[in-house]
Structures are given as C-alpha cells and as structure tokens.
C-alpha cells in the first residue's frame, strides 16, 4: 500500500563524506520508503573523498540494489562539488537532495511531492535544529549576508532537504563547489522566474561522524566564493540590462514598421455611389 500517491519519477542525491556510521541506514530507509511510493526512482550517492569505509559500504549495497548509483570522488572536493556530480547524473523528472548523515527523515518528503504540481520547487527548513550553538550562529549570519548580497530571503537557505525539477540543473550551469552551492541554486532559480514554497522538516541528532560545516576552511571557502561570484553575477546582470536597453529601441522600430506594413495592406473601402 502506498503512503502517498505520486506519478513523477525521482532522483535522490545524497552527498556523503566520512559517513560510515550512518550511510547504510540512510540508504536503506530511502530505498524502503520510495519503494512504497513510486515505481520509477534512483538514488545517487556521491562519496566525496571519504577516508573511512563509506565508499566500500556503498559499493556493497549497489551490488544488491539496482536503483543505487555510487559516484566516487578520489579526493574531497567540497559539498557543492558532491551535489553537482549528483545533479549531473540525475536522469528522472524531479531531483531531491538530502544529507546522508541521518539528521533528516525521508518520510517528510511525502508532504513535498503533492506541492510540486503547484510550485516549481519545494524547500525545507529545519524545525528545532539539532546543531551546536556555534553552527546556528554561523547559519544566522550567513542567511543575513546572502539576503543582503543576493536578495535571497528564505527561512533556511542551507537546509539540505529540497526538491527541484531536474530540467533546471540541465539548463543552468552551477559554478560554486563549496558551501555557497545552495545560495547559487536559489539565486539562479529565482532569477529565472521560478516559484517555490517552504515546509518545515524534522532535524535529528547526528548518527555518528563529524559535521564539517563549521570548519574554518569551509567557512573561508564560502566567503571567497561569495565575493567572487557576487561580483561576477552582478556584472553579468548589468551587461544583460545594457543589452536589453540597447535592443529596445530597435524592437520598437520593428513593431512600428510592422504596423505600417499591415496598415498599407488593408484594403481601401469602396466609395459610395
């Protein structure tokens, strides 16, 4: 018996780095849950240069589950790089991504799927976030910053529980490879005129491993990408506006010419006798 009706096909992207304690349980729960919901799904786990047994565990499971695809990064490339590899491999209509550390419950996705018929994307935000106070402070500051710089105002910009149309990732090139990836996705998604809604999701204590989001190297990389790409994207927007203004008079003249041609082609009324 299905827990929720849905006809769309789904790619699930799970980035993983040193998650040997949680990865098997996460993969098993995702497969078991989606098997009850839909017939057409795939799970793509990106092992981002793990130095523990994460890769070996995934390879063992992929031999058992045909729906499981494993991508290995020989060295750690960053959270954004792991997501991008997963997005590039996605082949279904919708793409959902979630962290593989066991802090999210895949069952919360059931409330997302019906809304994708009404909105272009569904974004999760963490309820009662189970992180250290330092990570919460960092997240609050980052949220304020990306709101000021990019005009992105969502409740939880970096929540790793989001559902998008796969076509977006095929059409738009993602350039960041670190913690800036969620900001980039939302920036380009909203600039393209797409809509979204937000839903609260449960956030659970970690099942093991160590969070890397508060590492100094991760934070510095995020700030570096923010500075570089804020300048680049704003410059590109100005160039597009300039091109648009330059072409506008030409378009107006073209419309006027078309109207004159149409007027000349109209048959004259015969004079009354």
Helices and strands as residue ranges (DSSP letters): E 10-16, H 23-37, E 41-48, H 54-64, E 68-73, H 79-89, E 94-98, G 106-109, H 110-113, G 114-117, E 121-127, H 133-150, E 161-165, H 166-171, H 181-191, E 196-202, H 216-265
